[in-house]
Amino acid sequence: MDTIQVALGERSYPIHIGPGLIGDQELLRHSIPATQVLIVTNEVVAPLYLNAFEDALSAKQQHSLVLPDGESEKTLASLAKILDKLVEQGFHRDAYLVALGGGVIGDLTGFAAASYQRGIKFAQIPTTLLAQVDSSVGGKTAVNHPKAKNMIGAFHQPSCVLADTNTLKTLPTREFSAGLAEVIKHGLILDSTFFNWLENNIKEVLTQDSSALTHIVSRSCEIKADIVSKDEFEQGARALLNLGHTFGHALESLMGYGEWLHGEAVSIGINLAAETSRELGMIKTDDCERIRSLLKQAGLPVRDSKIEPDALLKLMRMDKKANTSGIRMVLLEDLGNAVVVSSPDERVIKKIIQTQSIDSSV
């Protein structure tokens, strides 16, 4: 088991990474020391892992809530279901919430933990690659608004993250590939050596070689934990983690939540951000080709022919990073070197969206 520490003073917590953690009784009881526990999961994960997790944890007062699966369920209505369950069962302020599932379950459960009695503890048990390498770490919790992704939420750090790499074996191929978008993003923003490693080892990653899996999860968590430790509330460097997300979140909202998986939308966004960087003279054409090639090798989309540029730009202006001056987005100065750019020329962005949406060569 690898352990990475997110250093946030009194709110510091460990990320444990390894096989078989969901059934590790000693680890669970040490990590979730509560008599009242509500486990939140979904209808896909529950049949696979809920019983084993409940048996291993064995809290005195233990309940579970199984929600429908999908990004379309990341709503205030789903949040209300969690809060209703907590109230109905008489949960106190020393209770724990547990998020057993992917990014949607993690975000919903974390937001419920931030809201209930003004904040209770929660643990992240991520079961998807995307959640293990990104969304379970850092304390961002939220639900979607019909017109804007993750617009309603709070910063609320988990007490621990337990990433059981065995759960990745039950992921559909599409879900696994979606998680690789965030892995590739980590290399692009801060670690060109990691990006190079991914280029050279993508076959081992796709076949889920155990050492390759451990490496991509651990290195991604190291990068994110380091950034979060320095900038918990996204006042500076943490914004770099949003490479591809300004485009991606707008695309998810535009096409309807669930049309693209989050990682797929981010992949398209990374390609658009790379091309925008190239058009602005920041990176070379060869760099864009390397980025696009790796995304495609990972089984990810790099374009959407149905994008309407003006509609996408309108949604990008509503992104959480935007301000009164306009769009703020993450672009690349080099592979492994990302920067936040304020008010980029929207004519350039529109040109890139139009070109990439119709260019079948990409």
N, C-alpha and C positions, 0 to 999 in steps of 0.2 A: 504494500500500500504506500503510495506517495502522499505526502501531506504538504500543503502550501498554506501559508498564513496570510490573511488579509489584515494588514496592520492599521487599525483604526482606534488605537488607544483602548478605552473601555469597551468599545464595540468591535474589537478584533475577533476574528473567528477563523477556524480551520476549514480548508477544503481537502477532504480525503478522497483519493482516487485509487480505484483498484477493483478487482473482481470479487463478487460475493458479498458486498457490503450490506445489501438489503437483508440478508439473513444472519448478520453478525450480531448476536445478542449483546455481547459485552460492549461493542462499539455503540450500538443504538441506545442502550441504557445509560451509557456515559454521556452521549451526545444530546439525548432528549430526556433530561431528568425531571419528568413531570408526572403527576398522578392523573391529570386531565389532558387528554390528547384528542384532537380532531384531525383525522387524516383526510385530505381532500385529493381526489384522483378523478379519472374519467373512465368512461365505459370501455375504452380500449385497454388501458393499463390495468384496471382492476382485476380482470380475470387472470392476468399474467403474474401480478406481484402483490396484490393487496393482502391475500391470506398469509403469505410467507412473511410479509412485513409485520402484520398484526401479531402473528405468533412470536416473532423474534422480539418485538418491542414489549408486549405484555404489560402495558400501563394499567393501573387500577381502574380508571374510568376512561375507556377508549371507544371512540365512535368514528365512523367514516361517512363520507359524503361522496357519492359517485355522480359526476356531472357528465353531460354529453360532450363528445369530442369536437374539436375544431376551433379555428380562429373566430368563427361567427359567434361562439359562446362567450367570448371575452367581453362581457357587457356588465352594466350596472345590475341587470336582473340576476346574473349569475353570482355577482358579489353579494346581493341580497340573500340568496339561498345559503351562502356560507354564514353570513351574520345571523340569519334566522336560526340556523342549526346551533350556533354558539349560545344564543339566548335561550332557546328551547331546552337545551341540556344544562343550563345553569353554569356555564364556564366562567371561571374567575380570572383575575389578572395574572395569576401565575401559571395559567394553562399554556399549552403549546399547540400551534397549528403545524401541520406537516404537509408540504406540497410533494405529492408522489405523482410525477408525470413530467410533461414537457414544459415548454415556455409559457403556454397559456395558463396551465394549472399553477405554475410558479408565480406568475404575475398576479393572478387572481387571489391566490392564497396569501401572498405577501401584502397585497393591498388590504385584504380583510384583517390581517394581523396588525397592520398600521392603524386601522380604523377602530377595531374593537376595543372598547374601554380606553381609547386614546393610545393604544399600542401594547401588544403582547408579543411574546417570542414566537418565532417560527423556524422550521428547519426545511432546507431544500434537499429533496431526494430526486434529482433530475434523471429521467429515463430516456431522453433523446440526446443525440449528439449536440444539436444546437443548444439545448439547455445546459449540458455539461460543460461546453466550452465558452458559453457566453451568458445566457439570461439568468442562470442561477446565481451568478457571482456579481456583487456590486450593489444590491439593494434597490434597484429600480423596480417599482411595482406599478401596475396600471391596468385600466380597462380602456377599450376603444370607444370613441364617440362615432356615431354613424358617418360623420364627415371628416374625421381625423383620427389617426391611429395613436394610441397611448396618450391621449390628451388629458385623461383624468387619472391621477395617481399620486404617489408619494415615494420619497426615499425612505426605505425601512430595511436595514441590514438583517440578514438571517443570523441565527446563532451558530449554524454550521451548514456545510454543504457536503453531502455524501454521494459521490459519483460512482455508481456501480457499473463498471465497463461491461459486465455480462449482459446488461439490458440492451446494449447496442446490437446484440446478435438477433434480437426479435424485431428490430426496426425494418420497415419496408425500405427497399433500395432508394426510393424517392426521398424519404425522410432522412436517411443517412446522408445522401448527397446534399440535401438542404443545409444540414449542419456544417458541411465542409465550406460553405460560403463564409461563415464566420471564422473558421480556421484560417482560410486564405487571407481574409481581411486582416487578421492579427499579424501575419507576415508582412503584408503590404504597408501597414502603418508604422511598424517599429522594428522589424527584424528581417532584413533581407536574407540573412543566412537561413532562417526558418522557411522563407518563401522558396529559396533554392532547394532546400531539403524536400519540400513538398513536390516541386517539379521532378525531382529525381526518385521519389518514393511513392508517387501517387498510386501505382499499381498495388503496392503492399497495403496502403491505406484502404483502398477500395475492396481488397480481399479480407480486410479486417485482421491483418496480422497483429497479434497481441502486443508486441513491442511497439509497432507503429501506432496502434490505437492509444496506448499509454502515453507515447510521446506527444501526439497531437493534442490530447486532452490536457496533459500536464503543462506543456509549453504555452498553450492558449490561456490556461488559468494563471500561469505565472505572469504573462504579459498584462492580463486584465487586472489581476490583484495588485500589481505594481502601480498601475495607473490609478486605480480606485483609492489606494492607500495615500496617494499624493493629491488627489482631487475628487473627494467623495461626492460632492454636489455639482459636478460638471461646470465649474467656473473657468476651467482652462484646458489642461491636457486631456481630460476625460472625453471631451468632444471628439477627439480623434477616433474613438471607437465607433463613431457614426459614419465611417467611410461607406458609401453606397446606400446609406439609410435615408438620406433626404429624398433621393429618387425612389428608393424602395418603398418607404412608407407611403409616399404619394401614390405610387402604383397600386399598392394594396387597397388603398381607399378608393381609387378611381375604378378599379376592376371589380371591386366587391371582395370583402374579406373571405378568403378561402379559394379564390380563383388561382392565385399563386400561393404556395407555402412561403412563410416569411423569408427563409433562406434563399428561395428562388428569386423573390423580388429583390433581395439584397444583392444577389449575383448580377441581375440585370442592372441594378444601381451602381455596382462596382465598375461594370463595363462602361456605363455612361459617364461616371466620374473620371475614369481613366481617359476616355476620349475627350472629355472637357478639359482635363489637364493638358493633354496633347495639343488641343486647339489653342489653348492659352500659352503655349510654348514652355510648359513646365516639364514635361517628359517626352521621350522620343516615341516614334511610331513602333519601333521594335519592342519597347516596354509594353505598349498596349497589346501587341500581338502575343507576348508572353502571358500577360494577365488573362486575356481572352482564351488562349489555348489551355491554360491550367483549369479555368472554370469549366470549359467544355469537357476536358478529360475527367473532371470530377462529376460529370453527369448533370451539370447545371445549365440553365438557359442564360443567354446573354442579350436577348432582345425580346420585344413584344410588338408584333406588327399592328396591334390594335390601339396603340397609344395615340391619343390626341394631344399634341404638344401644348396647346393653350390650356386645356383642362388640367394636364399634369403640372404645369407651371403654377396655376392657381392654387393647387393643393400644396405644392412645395412652399409657397409663401405662407401657408398656415402651419408649417413645421415648427416644432417646439424650439428649434435653434434660431428661427427667424426672429428679427426684431423690427423696429420701426424703419430701419435703414434698408430692409429687404432680406433676401435669402442669405443664409449663412450655410456653407457646406464644406465638407472635407474633400480636399483634392490632393494630388500626389506631386511632390517635387522630385521624387526618385522612388525606386522600389525600396521599401523600408523607411520612407521618410514622408509622412503626411503632414498637412497643414490645414488650418481652418481659414477659409477665404470668405470675407464679408462682401456682400453685394457684387457677386460676379456678373459679368455682362449677360443679361437674360437673352439677348439675341444669339449669343454663342450657345447657351444652353438649349435654346429652341432648335437651333441648327443641328446640334448633336442628336437631340431626341428624334428629329425628323429623319436624319441620315441613318441612324442605327435602327429605327423601327422599320425601314423599308429595304435596308441593305441585306439581302439574303446571304451575302458572302461571310457575314459574321456568325 
